[in-house]
Amino acid sequence: FDGVGFGQMVIVDHGNGYRTLYAHASELLVKEGQRVRKGQTIARVGDTGSLKGSILYFEIWKGTKAMRTIRWLR
């Protein structure tokens, strides 16, 4: 994953091969390697790298494959 086109982003490693990606942030509130806790604000929504204006781009990954996000948000 090269992150090209996603602007500023945060990737959270949840362990067991799961990661979440949050992209197009206007401001990152965490640093690489920092531990985060449930409910913590990690970034501010923005439009870096976006062609649609302010937007949050979100993905869930297992290993090297993106998961169907809607399945996890039900």
N, C-alpha and C positions, 0 to 999 in steps of 0.2 A: 504494500500500500504506500503510495507516494504522496497522497494528500493534495495533489495539484488540483486547483479549482475550488478547494474547500475554505480558503481564507484561514483565519485564526481558528484553531480547534483544540479540543481537549479529548483525549482518549483515556477512559477509565478501565483499568484491568480489574476485573471482579474475581479472578482466580478460576481454576478449572477450565481454562481456555476461553472464557467469556470476556468480551470487551464491549464497551459502548463508546460511540463516537458522537460528539456534539460539535457542529461546524458552523461557520459564518459568524462567529462571535465578534462583538465590537470591543470586548475587553475580557482578558483571561484573568481569573481571580485565584488560580492555583498555579503552581510551578511543577515542572517535570520531576517525578519521583515523590511528590508530596502525597501523603495519605489523605483521603477524603472520607467523610462520614455521610451516612444517609441524611438527605435533606439539606446538605450544605450547598450553597450557591457556588458554582465553579466557573461561571462565565456570564457575560451579559449578551443578550441577543443583538445581532447587528446585521451588516450586509457585506462583510469582507468576502470577496470571491463570489458573491451572489449576483445574479442578473435580475433578481425579482424584488429587490429591496430587503428590508429587515425580515429575516427568516431564521428559524432554527432547523438545521438539518441533523437528523438523528438516525443512527444505525446500531444494530446489535450484531456482534460477530461471535462465532464459535470457531476457534482455530483460524483458518484463513478464509472462511466462507461467511458472507453476510446472511443473516437470518431474515425470515419474513417478519418484519417488525410488528405488523398489525396483530399477529398471533400473541405477542407478548403484552400488548396494551389492552386487551379485552378484559 
